[in-house]
Amino acid sequence: MSTPFKLKQFEVAQDRCAMKIGTDAVLLGAWVALKNKPKSILDIGAGTGVIALQLAQRSTADLIDAVEIDSDAYEQCTDNFEKSPWADRLYCYHASVQEYASEIEETYDLIISNPPFYSDDYKSGDKKRDTARFNEALPFEHLAVCAAHLLSETGTFALILPTKEEAQFIEHANAAGLFVTRRCGVYGNAQTSEKRVLLELSKTQEDPILEKLVLETARHQYTTEYTELVKDFYLKL
């Protein structure tokens, strides 16, 4: 067994997960706003469960559910939940979000997802990794429709995407009745182009809040803004 990924208040085993913890997941879990104090949260495509665990640390939500389709990742996510300080608030379901949305009548105040997003023809040859990374298993249209169905009328849906996939996703989201209320462009450093975008969407149309986040000033030299955002999680910040 590989060494768990240690954060300040919890640790995450990831040896059975095709997709390991990366900057995207931790960034999303730290960035999403909790000003509306959600009582119920859903993590779609939970993987290791790291984002749900971050939200357990950050919020007072009584109910934090997660959905994961891969059996190995589901088992690992469940283990990570049970070993965390918030085991009584966390639960993972072994299902696709399409199945889950068709069976669940409750809605959530906050839905979050670090979805599979490589829609290019390239495949790695590793089936589990491809399922975790390619949006054939969870097309943007399905993700948007399911999120809209499961989201409360005043709730927020947040996700992270490559910038090149943003327009396609927003088209599907708008068709499902979800609209961008907050957008943050993510840059590796001040000289690079925008590679990722963090989005918050709701069922209400309004002018979105526009933000920009630069991660590094030099290699492994992090900006004050990024450090401030993730310092409650990473051990060395």
LOROFI-640843 format. One record per atom (N, C-alpha, C): x negated, y, z; residue number from 1; residue in one letter. Coordinates in steps of 0.05 Angstrom, whole numbers, plus 5000, padded with zeros to 4 digits. Atoms other than C-alpha are relative to their C-alpha. Layout:
REM residues N
u  v  w  nr  rest
X  Y  Z  NUM  A
...
//
This chain:
REM residues 237
u  v  w  nr  rest
4983  4976  5000  1  M
5000  5000  5000  1  M
4982  5025  5000  1  M
5016  4976  5001  2  S
4974  5069  4982  2  S
5007  5018  5023  2  S
4996  4982  4978  3  T
4967  5125  5032  3  T
5024  5018  4995  3  T
4978  4982  5004  4  P
5031  5165  5042  4  P
4992  5029  4995  4  P
5005  4971  5005  5  F
5035  5237  5019  5  F
5009  5015  5025  5  F
4994  4987  4974  6  K
5032  5277  5084  6  K
5005  5029  4997  6  K
4993  4972  4998  7  L
5067  5342  5094  7  L
5001  5008  5030  7  L
5003  4990  4972  8  K
5070  5385  5157  8  K
5020  4986  5020  8  K
4980  5011  4981  9  Q
5134  5355  5187  9  Q
5009  4972  4992  9  Q
4992  5028  5008  10  F
5142  5289  5149  10  F
4980  4990  4980  10  F
5017  5012  5020  11  E
5106  5241  5103  11  E
5017  4983  4981  11  E
4984  5013  5021  12  V
5129  5207  5039  12  V
4983  4978  4987  12  V
5013  5022  5015  13  A
5108  5138  5014  13  A
5009  5002  4971  13  A
4993  4997  5028  14  Q
5107  5137  4938  14  Q
4989  4977  4983  14  Q
5013  5021  5015  15  D
5072  5072  4918  15  D
5019  4984  4982  15  D
4980  5015  5016  16  R
5137  5041  4890  16  R
5014  5018  4980  16  R
4986  4981  5018  17  C
5158  5104  4851  17  C
4983  5005  4975  17  C
5014  4996  5025  18  A
5141  5112  4778  18  A
4989  5029  4998  18  A
5008  4972  5001  19  M
5137  5188  4785  19  M
4991  5008  5028  19  M
5011  4992  4975  20  K
5092  5212  4841  20  K
5007  5030  5006  20  K
4994  4973  4992  21  I
5102  5276  4880  21  I
4981  5020  4986  21  I
5015  4980  5013  22  G
5080  5337  4841  22  G
5008  5028  5009  22  G
4995  4973  4993  23  T
5081  5412  4845  23  T
5030  5007  4995  23  T
4973  4993  5008  24  D
5150  5416  4811  24  D
5020  4995  5023  24  D
4981  5007  4979  25  A
5188  5379  4866  25  A
4997  5017  5024  25  A
5004  4984  4976  26  V
5157  5414  4925  26  V
5007  5029  4996  26  V
4993  4972  5006  27  L
5164  5481  4891  27  L
5030  5005  5000  27  L
4971  4997  5001  28  L
5238  5471  4877  28  L
5012  4998  5028  28  L
4990  5004  4973  29  G
5251  5446  4948  29  G
4994  5024  5018  29  G
5007  4976  4984  30  A
5217  5508  4976  30  A
5014  5025  4990  30  A
4990  4976  5013  31  W
5246  5559  4927  31  W
5030  5004  5003  31  W
4970  4997  5001  32  V
5321  5544  4927  32  V
5010  5015  5025  32  V
4990  4983  4978  33  A
5359  5595  4969  33  A
5020  4985  5017  33  A
4981  5013  4981  34  L
5397  5572  5031  34  L
5016  5022  5015  34  L
4987  4978  4986  35  K
5428  5639  5048  35  K
5030  4995  5005  35  K
4971  5006  4995  36  N
5499  5610  5042  36  N
5003  4977  5021  36  N
5000  5020  4979  37  K
5480  5558  5095  37  K
5017  4975  4992  37  K
4985  5023  5009  38  P
5503  5496  5058  38  P
5004  4979  5021  38  P
4994  5021  4981  39  K
5537  5443  5100  39  K
4995  4972  4988  39  K
5003  5026  5014  40  S
5530  5388  5047  40  S
4982  5005  4976  40  S
5021  4997  5021  41  I
5472  5377  4998  41  I
4998  4973  4985  41  I
5004  5024  5017  42  L
5462  5327  4940  42  L
4975  5004  4984  42  L
5024  5001  5016  43  D
5395  5310  4908  43  D
5004  4980  4978  43  D
4995  5018  5023  44  I
5405  5281  4838  44  I
4973  4990  4989  44  I
5025  5012  5009  45  G
5350  5233  4816  45  G
4978  5004  5020  45  G
5016  4993  4976  46  A
5317  5234  4884  46  A
4971  4991  4999  46  A
5028  5011  5000  47  G
5254  5192  4869  47  G
4991  4993  5028  47  G
5010  5006  4973  48  T
5214  5191  4933  48  T
5017  5011  5022  48  T
4983  4987  4981  49  G
5265  5235  4967  49  G
4988  5026  5012  49  G
5014  4977  4988  50  V
5216  5292  4979  50  V
5017  5026  5001  50  V
4984  4975  5000  51  I
5264  5348  4959  51  I
5022  4999  5021  51  I
4980  5003  4979  52  A
5320  5321  5003  52  A
4988  5004  5028  52  A
5014  4997  4975  53  L
5270  5317  5060  53  L
4992  5029  5005  53  L
5005  4971  4997  54  Q
5248  5389  5048  54  Q
5024  5015  5009  54  Q
4975  4985  4994  55  L
5320  5412  5051  55  L
5010  4992  5028  55  L
4994  5008  4973  56  A
5330  5372  5115  56  A
4984  5017  5020  56  A
5018  4984  4983  57  Q
5271  5410  5145  57  Q
5010  5029  5000  57  Q
4994  4971  5003  58  R
5295  5478  5119  58  R
5029  5007  5009  58  R
4971  4994  4996  59  S
5371  5473  5130  59  S
5012  4988  5025  59  S
4984  5012  4978  60  T
5423  5457  5182  60  T
5022  4982  4989  60  T
4979  5016  5012  61  A
5465  5416  5133  61  A
5004  4974  5014  61  A
4993  5025  4986  62  D
5501  5359  5167  62  D
4997  4976  4982  62  D
4999  5022  5019  63  L
5503  5317  5104  63  L
4980  5006  4977  63  L
5018  4997  5022  64  I
5445  5308  5055  64  I
4999  4973  4986  64  I
4999  5024  5016  65  D
5458  5255  5002  65  D
4981  5001  4977  65  D
5017  5002  5023  66  A
5413  5230  4947  66  A
5010  4978  4982  66  A
4993  5021  5019  67  V
5425  5189  4884  67  V
4976  4993  4984  67  V
5024  5009  5015  68  E
5371  5147  4851  68  E
5008  4974  4985  68  E
4992  5023  5016  69  I
5381  5097  4794  69  I
4980  4977  5000  69  I
5020  5021  5001  70  D
5315  5060  4797  70  D
4999  4985  5027  70  D
4997  5016  4975  71  S
5318  5003  4849  71  S
4975  5003  5018  71  S
5024  4996  4983  72  D
5245  5010  4873  72  D
4999  5027  5012  72  D
5000  4973  4989  73  A
5250  5085  4880  73  A
5022  5004  5021  73  A
4979  4999  4981  74  Y
5317  5078  4915  74  Y
4992  4988  5027  74  Y
5008  5013  4975  75  E
5288  5030  4966  75  E
4979  5017  5015  75  E
5020  4983  4988  76  Q
5228  5075  4977  76  Q
5011  5026  5012  76  Q
4987  4976  4990  77  C
5271  5137  4984  77  C
5015  4994  5026  77  C
4986  5008  4975  78  T
5314  5101  5036  78  T
4981  4996  5023  78  T
5020  5004  4979  79  D
5252  5080  5075  79  D
4989  5027  5009  79  D
5010  4973  4992  80  N
5225  5152  5073  80  N
5020  5015  5016  80  N
4979  4987  4985  81  F
5292  5178  5098  81  F
5000  4989  5029  81  F
4997  5013  4974  82  E
5295  5127  5155  82  E
4976  5006  5018  82  E
5024  4995  4984  83  K
5224  5144  5178  83  K
4996  5030  5006  83  K
5002  4971  4997  84  S
5236  5219  5177  84  S
5013  5009  5026  84  S
4987  4989  4976  85  P
5257  5264  5236  85  P
5029  5005  4996  85  P
4972  4993  5005  86  W
5324  5274  5202  86  W
5016  4977  4989  86  W
4988  5025  5011  87  A
5345  5202  5188  87  A
5030  5000  5003  87  A
4971  5001  4995  88  D
5415  5214  5216  88  D
5015  5018  4981  88  D
4987  4981  5018  89  R
5429  5268  5163  89  R
4996  4992  4971  89  R
5008  5007  5027  90  L
5400  5233  5101  90  L
5010  4973  4992  90  L
4991  5026  5011  91  Y
5429  5178  5057  91  Y
4996  4999  4970  91  Y
5005  5004  5029  92  C
5409  5151  4989  92  C
5019  4979  4988  92  C
4983  5019  5015  93  Y
5457  5117  4940  93  Y
4985  4989  4976  93  Y
5012  5013  5023  94  H
5433  5067  4888  94  H
5020  5001  4977  94  H
4981  4997  5022  95  A
5470  5091  4826  95  A
4989  5021  4981  95  A
5005  4977  5018  96  S
5466  5135  4765  96  S
5019  5022  5009  96  S
4983  4978  4991  97  V
5495  5204  4776  97  V
5026  4999  4985  97  V
4975  5003  5015  98  Q
5546  5188  4722  98  Q
5020  4982  5016  98  Q
4983  5018  4984  99  E
5572  5129  4764  99  E
5009  5014  5026  99  E
4995  4987  4974  100  Y
5567  5169  4828  100  Y
5022  5021  4997  100  Y
4981  4978  5004  101  A
5606  5229  4800  101  A
5028  4989  4994  101  A
4974  5011  5007  102  S
5662  5183  4775  102  S
5014  4988  5024  102  S
4988  5014  4977  103  E
5672  5152  4844  103  E
5003  5018  5025  103  E
5000  4982  4977  104  I
5661  5210  4893  104  I
5020  5022  4997  104  I
4981  4979  5002  105  E
5717  5258  4908  105  E
4991  5026  5015  105  E
5010  4977  4985  106  E
5679  5303  4957  106  E
4983  5018  4981  106  E
5018  4982  5014  107  T
5641  5364  4932  107  T
4978  5009  5019  107  T
5024  4992  4985  108  Y
5574  5393  4955  108  Y
4996  5030  4997  108  Y
5006  4971  5000  109  D
5554  5464  4974  109  D
4974  5006  4985  109  D
5025  4997  5015  110  L
5485  5454  4943  110  L
4993  4974  4986  110  L
5009  5023  5016  111  I
5463  5406  4888  111  I
4972  5008  4989  111  I
5028  4994  5009  112  I
5389  5401  4870  112  I
4990  4977  4983  112  I
5011  5021  5017  113  S
5352  5363  4816  113  S
4974  5008  4987  113  S
5025  4998  5016  114  N
5282  5354  4788  114  N
5003  4978  4979  114  N
4991  5021  5019  115  P
5309  5318  4726  115  P
4979  4991  4981  115  P
5017  5009  5021  116  P
5275  5276  4674  116  P
5003  5019  4976  116  P
4996  4978  5020  117  F
5259  5326  4619  117  F
4984  4997  4975  117  F
5014  5002  5025  118  Y
5212  5301  4565  118  Y
5017  4988  4979  118  Y
4982  5010  5021  119  S
5257  5295  4505  119  S
4985  4994  4974  119  S
5016  5006  5023  120  D
5200  5286  4456  120  D
5000  4970  4994  120  D
5000  5028  5008  121  D
5191  5221  4418  121  D
4979  4983  5014  121  D
5022  5015  4987  122  Y
5128  5203  4457  122  Y
5010  4983  5023  122  Y
4995  5018  4977  123  K
5133  5144  4504  123  K
4974  4989  5011  123  K
5025  5008  4987  124  S
5081  5121  4554  124  S
4996  4969  4998  124  S
5001  5029  5000  125  G
5097  5046  4547  125  G
5007  4989  5027  125  G
4992  5008  4973  126  D
5114  5043  4622  126  D
5030  5007  5002  126  D
4971  4996  5001  127  K
5190  5033  4624  127  K
5009  5017  5024  127  K
4991  4985  4976  128  K
5198  5058  4696  128  K
4992  5029  4998  128  K
5010  4972  5002  129  R
5156  5120  4683  129  R
5016  5015  4979  129  R
4985  4987  5021  130  D
5193  5135  4619  130  D
5029  5006  5009  130  D
4973  4994  4989  131  T
5261  5129  4655  131  T
4999  5024  5018  131  T
5003  4977  4981  132  A
5236  5178  4707  132  A
4994  5026  4986  132  A
5010  4976  5013  133  R
5208  5227  4656  133  R
5016  5009  4976  133  R
4986  4993  5025  134  F
5252  5224  4594  134  F
5030  5003  5004  134  F
4972  4993  4994  135  N
5321  5254  4591  135  N
5020  4982  4985  135  N
4981  5019  5012  136  E
5351  5195  4552  136  E
5017  4987  5022  136  E
4986  5013  4978  137  A
5370  5164  4619  137  A
5019  5019  5014  137  A
4983  4980  4989  138  L
5401  5229  4643  138  L
5001  5024  4981  138  L
4999  4977  5018  139  P
5418  5274  4584  139  P
5010  5025  5014  139  P
4993  4974  4987  140  F
5425  5348  4601  140  F
5030  5004  5001  140  F
4971  4997  5001  141  E
5498  5346  4580  141  E
5013  4985  5023  141  E
4990  5016  4978  142  H
5512  5290  4631  142  H
4994  5013  5027  142  H
5008  4987  4975  143  L
5473  5326  4685  143  L
5017  5024  5006  143  L
4984  4976  4996  144  A
5510  5391  4675  144  A
5029  4993  5007  144  A
4972  5007  4995  145  V
5579  5358  4673  145  V
5003  4988  5028  145  V
4999  5013  4973  146  C
5565  5315  4735  146  C
4996  5021  5022  146  C
5005  4980  4979  147  A
5537  5374  4774  147  A
5024  5018  5003  147  A
4976  4983  4999  148  A
5597  5417  4756  148  A
5023  4986  5015  148  A
4979  5016  4988  149  H
5644  5361  4778  149  H
4996  4998  5030  149  H
5007  5006  4972  150  L
5608  5350  4845  150  L
4995  5026  5016  150  L
5006  4975  4986  151  L
5596  5424  4862  151  L
5025  5014  5010  151  L
4978  4985  4989  152  S
5642  5463  4908  152  S
5003  5026  4984  152  S
4994  4976  5015  153  E
5675  5526  4880  153  E
4980  5022  5006  153  E
5019  4979  4993  154  T
5625  5570  4917  154  T
4971  4990  5002  154  T
5026  5013  4996  155  G
5566  5522  4913  155  G
4979  5009  4979  155  G
5023  4993  5017  156  T
5498  5528  4880  156  T
4987  4974  4989  156  T
5015  5022  5013  157  F
5463  5480  4831  157  F
4973  5010  4992  157  F
5028  4991  5005  158  A
5387  5487  4828  158  A
4984  4978  4987  158  A
5018  5019  5013  159  L
5336  5453  4783  159  L
4976  5013  4989  159  L
5024  4991  5013  160  I
5268  5459  4752  160  I
4997  4987  4973  160  I
5002  5010  5027  161  L
5254  5451  4677  161  L
4976  5012  4986  161  L
5019  4986  5018  162  P
5200  5463  4625  162  P
5015  5023  4986  162  P
4988  4977  5012  163  T
5214  5531  4595  163  T
5012  4993  4972  163  T
4991  5007  5027  164  K
5221  5499  4526  164  K
5026  4984  4999  164  K
4974  5014  4998  165  E
5281  5458  4550  165  E
5022  5017  5011  165  E
4981  4983  4985  166  E
5316  5517  4584  166  E
5025  5006  4983  166  E
4977  4991  5017  167  A
5360  5541  4526  167  A
5020  4977  4996  167  A
4983  5024  5005  168  Q
5386  5471  4511  168  Q
5016  4994  5025  168  Q
4985  5006  4976  169  F
5404  5459  4584  169  F
5021  5021  5006  169  F
4980  4979  4993  170  I
5438  5526  4594  170  I
5024  4999  4981  170  I
4977  5004  5019  171  E
5481  5513  4532  171  E
5019  4979  5011  171  E
4984  5021  4989  172  H
5506  5449  4564  172  H
5013  5009  5027  172  H
4990  4990  4975  173  A
5513  5482  4632  173  A
5024  5019  4997  173  A
4979  4981  5005  174  N
5555  5539  4605  174  N
5026  4986  4991  174  N
4977  5015  5010  175  A
5600  5490  4569  175  A
5014  4985  5023  175  A
4989  5014  4976  176  A
5610  5454  4636  176  A
5011  5019  5021  176  A
4990  4980  4981  177  G
5628  5519  4671  177  G
4980  5009  5021  177  G
5021  4991  4982  178  L
5561  5533  4704  178  L
4983  5022  4987  178  L
5013  4976  5011  179  F
5524  5599  4696  179  F
4976  5007  5018  179  F
5024  4993  4986  180  V
5454  5622  4715  180  V
5004  5025  5017  180  V
4999  4977  4982  181  T
5453  5668  4776  181  T
4973  5009  5010  181  T
5027  4993  4991  182  R
5379  5666  4792  182  R
4980  4984  4982  182  R
5019  5013  5018  183  R
5319  5651  4747  183  R
4972  5009  5008  183  R
5028  4994  4993  184  C
5245  5646  4765  184  C
4981  4987  4979  184  C
5020  5011  5018  185  G
5192  5638  4711  185  G
4975  4993  5015  185  G
5024  5010  4985  186  V
5132  5597  4736  186  V
4976  5000  4981  186  V
5025  4998  5015  187  Y
5061  5611  4711  187  Y
4977  4987  5015  187  Y
5024  5012  4987  188  G
4998  5571  4726  188  G
4982  5021  5011  188  G
5015  4977  4991  189  N
4959  5635  4729  189  N
5009  5024  4983  189  N
4991  4975  5013  190  A
4966  5707  4704  190  A
4994  5000  4970  190  A
5007  5000  5028  191  Q
4934  5691  4637  191  Q
5015  4979  4983  191  Q
4986  5021  5015  192  T
4977  5631  4618  192  T
5029  5008  4994  192  T
4972  4995  5007  193  S
5046  5630  4586  193  S
5018  4985  5021  193  S
4981  5013  4982  194  E
5108  5610  4626  194  E
5004  4971  4992  194  E
4997  5028  5007  195  K
5112  5534  4630  195  K
5024  4987  5013  195  K
4977  5010  4985  196  R
5167  5521  4681  196  R
5020  5022  5006  196  R
4980  4980  4992  197  V
5231  5555  4700  197  V
5017  4987  5023  197  V
4982  5008  4978  198  L
5269  5549  4766  198  L
5027  5014  4996  198  L
4973  4988  5005  199  L
5344  5560  4759  199  L
5019  4994  5023  199  L
4976  5005  4984  200  E
5403  5569  4805  200  E
5024  5007  4984  200  E
4975  4996  5015  201  L
5472  5563  4775  201  L
5024  4998  5018  201  L
4975  5002  4985  202  S
5543  5572  4801  202  S
5023  5001  4981  202  S
4976  4999  5016  203  K
5614  5572  4776  203  K
5010  5028  4995  203  K
4993  4972  5003  204  T
5616  5648  4777  204  T
4980  5013  4981  204  T
5017  4986  5018  205  Q
5589  5690  4720  205  Q
4992  5027  5012  205  Q
5010  4974  4990  206  E
5545  5748  4743  206  E
4972  5004  4989  206  E
5026  4995  5010  207  D
5481  5782  4723  207  D
4979  4986  5017  207  D
5019  5016  4984  208  P
5424  5735  4743  208  P
4978  5017  5012  208  P
5024  4989  4988  209  I
5368  5755  4791  209  I
4976  4988  4985  209  I
5023  5009  5015  210  L
5303  5751  4752  210  L
4975  5002  5016  210  L
5024  5001  4984  211  E
5238  5730  4786  211  E
4977  4989  4983  211  E
5024  5012  5013  212  K
5167  5711  4767  212  K
4981  4990  5022  212  K
5018  5012  4980  213  L
5119  5666  4805  213  L
4974  4990  4987  213  L
5026  5009  5010  214  V
5044  5658  4790  214  V
4988  4983  5023  214  V
5009  5019  4980  215  L
5013  5598  4825  215  L
4971  5004  5009  215  L
5028  4998  4993  216  E
4938  5610  4822  216  E
4987  5025  4989  216  E
5017  4979  5011  217  T
4888  5666  4815  217  T
4975  4988  4987  217  T
5022  5016  5012  218  A
4833  5615  4799  218  A
5006  4971  5008  218  A
4994  5028  4995  219  R
4829  5539  4802  219  R
4999  4995  5030  219  R
4996  5006  4972  220  H
4854  5518  4871  220  H
4999  5024  5018  220  H
4998  4975  4984  221  Q
4857  5591  4893  221  Q
5029  5010  4996  221  Q
4972  4996  5003  222  Y
4931  5602  4906  222  Y
5008  5029  5006  222  Y
4990  4973  4996  223  T
4969  5668  4902  223  T
5014  5002  5027  223  T
4986  4995  4974  224  T
4998  5699  4965  224  T
5029  4992  4998  224  T
4971  5006  5003  225  E
5069  5691  4937  225  E
5005  4970  5001  225  E
4997  5029  5001  226  Y
5060  5616  4923  226  Y
4994  4988  5028  226  Y
5007  5010  4973  227  T
5026  5604  4990  227  T
5022  5005  5020  227  T
4979  4993  4982  228  E
5081  5639  5027  228  E
5025  4982  4996  228  E
4977  5017  5007  229  L
5133  5597  4991  229  L
4998  4972  5011  229  L
5003  5029  4994  230  V
5104  5528  5005  230  V
4984  4995  5026  230  V
5018  5003  4977  231  K
5063  5540  5069  231  K
5013  4982  5022  231  K
4987  5017  4979  232  D
5115  5504  5113  232  D
4999  4970  4994  232  D
5001  5028  5009  233  F
5102  5440  5074  233  F
4972  4989  4997  233  F
5027  5010  5005  234  Y
5030  5432  5051  234  Y
4982  5003  5024  234  Y
5017  5000  4976  235  L
4980  5414  5105  235  L
4978  5020  4998  235  L
5024  4984  5002  236  K
4923  5455  5077  236  K
5006  5030  4993  236  K
4993  4972  5005  237  L
4962  5520  5068  237  L
5010  5013  5026  237  L
//
